[in-house]
Amino acid sequence: MVAFVEGAEVMTMWTKVQIIADTGAGIGIVLTLFYSIWSFRTTLRDSYYAELDRVYFDLLRMGLEHPELLDFPRSPDPGKAREYDLYAFMVWNFVETVYDRCQGWSKRRLRETWYPVIAAENARHRDWFNVPQNRLKFKEPFCRFIDAHYPMPTPVKPPPVKDRSASPGARGSAHPGS
């Protein structure tokens, strides 16, 4: 003969199944939320990179089309100086945007990609940046960052040349006392 489970025991078993299902659904919702956050952050990081890459490409193309924009003007031509001034401002504005986008502990990969670009543009346009009226165009934290991480390179002095005629043993002279 087959024994049937009493009604109260069946309700208890279905209640346990429902609790397990609800717990599983809750865990699934939490995992889906974390995946959505991760996916959103990855998409945001990729869009930051793509936007920066596009703007920098445009700046490089301008430099290719007008190579005179790449060097701090040494000539007294006011037209060339004005063109360079605008180009250098665009470059430094881009560099400040890179700095802004790279802030935060989760932006390590963005910094690894773009901080070498900051170094290259700093080396090329630092003379423009050091003009006091140009520095006023940027936020103070950005100026401090540039000064701290990308200081002006100091010129390398060649080693002093020794006067060989005055040194002992030069031109076959004997050591004193020999």
BELKATA-V213329 format. One record per helix or strand of 2 or more residues. SS is the DSSP state (@ for helix, = for strand). FROM is the first residue (numbers start at 1). TO is the last residue. If there is no record, write none. Layout:
# BELKATA-V213329
ss=SS from=FROM to=TO
ss=SS from=FROM to=TO
This chain:
# BELKATA-V213329
ss=@ from=7 to=65
ss=@ from=67 to=70
ss=@ from=78 to=101
ss=@ from=108 to=129
ss=@ from=132 to=135
ss=@ from=140 to=149
ss=@ from=164 to=166
ss=@ from=170 to=172
